[in-house]
Each structure stands twice: as C-alpha cells, then as structure tokens.
Amino acid sequence: MAFIQFFEKPGCINGEKQKRILTEAGNDLECINILEHPWSREELVPFFAVQDPSLIMNHTAPAIKKGEILPANLHFDEAVSLMIENPILIKRPLIRVDGLSLQGFTNKLLIPYLGSWSGEEDVITCPNLQTISCDDRSKK
C-alpha cells in the first residue's frame, strides 16, 4: 500500500501494536529509533500540527513525570529545542508517509493507511501507566 517511516522507541508496547496495524494493512515500514535519530529543527517541526508543547510532548517521559519539565510553561521554540536535545520528550510515534509528516496515531490523515483496523483497540494509552511507563520499561 505505502512506504512508511515509523519513528519509534523500540520495545514500546503501543508502538508494537501500531506497527502491527500498519503492516497488516499492507504497508512497508522503515522503523527508526526516535531516540538515536539525529534530529534538527527543520526535520522535527513539520510533524507538529499544533504548536502547543502540552500536545506535542511525551508526558510519560521521566523529566516530565518528575515535574522537571512542565510543557504548559514552555514556548514552542523551547519545547522543540528540548525535544531535539532529549528525544524521549517527543510524543510518539512520528510517521512520514506520502509527503505527510504526522505525530501520533490518531491523526485523521493516517486513516487511509490503517486498512480494516476498527480503532476499538486502545493503542495510545500506555498499558503500564499505572505501574511503570512505556519509557521506563527499558530500564528493567
């Protein structure tokens, strides 16, 4: 169906579910480690449909969970700089397909690439949110 660049945190439970949905729909995926990718402002900014740091930052990132970074108190440019410096702060996934740069798995522009997926399965909420975040799983 389409070639998709899927920027992920390897091992994230929801990322694995999202990749399964995309591949079952017939898409070819190039999976890219979001934490190791050499981000620049020019490459990262097009993924954001809005400029509200509260909506574009990963609230399960350790620095945000600990209150060290408060997205609501940041300006967009500050948030982008922080995400470039520490990509765990980027809300995932980032998806590049057919000239589109999308953030998250709920963007309506992603619908043509989801095949017969009904949308009933929650692939957004971290299943370990009550115990351990997806971002902290790799530390175990």
Backbone hydrogen bonds, N-H to C=O, Kabsch-Sander energy under -0.5 kcal/mol:
donor,donor_aa,acceptor,acceptor_aa,energy
4,I,2,A,-0.6
4,I,28,D,-3.2
5,Q,96,R,-2.7
6,F,4,I,-0.6
6,F,30,E,-2.8
7,F,5,Q,-0.6
7,F,94,L,-3.2
8,E,6,F,-0.6
8,E,32,I,-2.8
12,C,9,K,-2.2
16,E,12,C,-2.1
17,K,13,I,-1.7
18,Q,14,N,-2.8
19,K,15,G,-2.5
20,R,16,E,-2.0
21,I,17,K,-2.1
22,L,18,Q,-2.2
23,T,19,K,-2.7
24,E,20,R,-2.7
25,A,21,I,-1.2
26,G,23,T,-1.9
27,N,22,L,-1.9
28,D,2,A,-2.8
30,E,4,I,-2.9
31,C,29,L,-0.6
32,I,6,F,-2.6
32,I,30,E,-0.5
34,I,8,E,-3.4
34,I,32,I,-0.7
36,E,33,N,-0.8
37,H,33,N,-1.4
39,W,37,H,-1.7
44,L,40,S,-2.4
45,V,41,R,-2.2
47,F,44,L,-1.9
48,F,45,V,-2.0
49,A,47,F,-0.7
55,L,52,D,-2.2
56,I,52,D,-1.1
57,M,53,P,-1.3
58,N,89,L,-2.7
59,H,57,M,-0.8
61,A,58,N,-1.7
64,I,61,A,-0.8
65,K,61,A,-2.7
66,K,62,P,-2.3
67,G,64,I,-1.2
68,E,63,A,-1.8
69,I,63,A,-1.7
73,N,70,L,-2.2
74,L,71,P,-1.7
79,A,75,H,-2.3
80,V,76,F,-2.6
81,S,77,D,-2.2
82,L,78,E,-2.4
83,M,79,A,-2.5
84,I,80,V,-2.2
85,E,81,S,-2.1
86,N,82,L,-2.3
89,L,86,N,-2.5
90,I,87,P,-1.9
91,K,56,I,-1.9
94,L,7,F,-1.5
95,I,102,L,-3.1
96,R,5,Q,-2.4
97,V,95,I,-0.5
97,V,100,L,-1.9
98,D,3,F,-0.5
100,L,97,V,-2.8
102,L,95,I,-3.5
102,L,100,L,-0.5
104,G,93,P,-3.6
110,L,107,N,-2.2
111,I,108,K,-1.3
113,Y,110,L,-2.2
114,L,111,I,-1.9
117,W,114,L,-1.9
123,V,121,E,-0.8
129,L,126,C,-1.8
131,T,128,N,-1.1
132,I,128,N,-1.7
136,D,133,S,-0.9
137,R,133,S,-0.9
137,R,134,C,-0.5
139,K,136,D,-1.6
140,K,137,R,-1.6
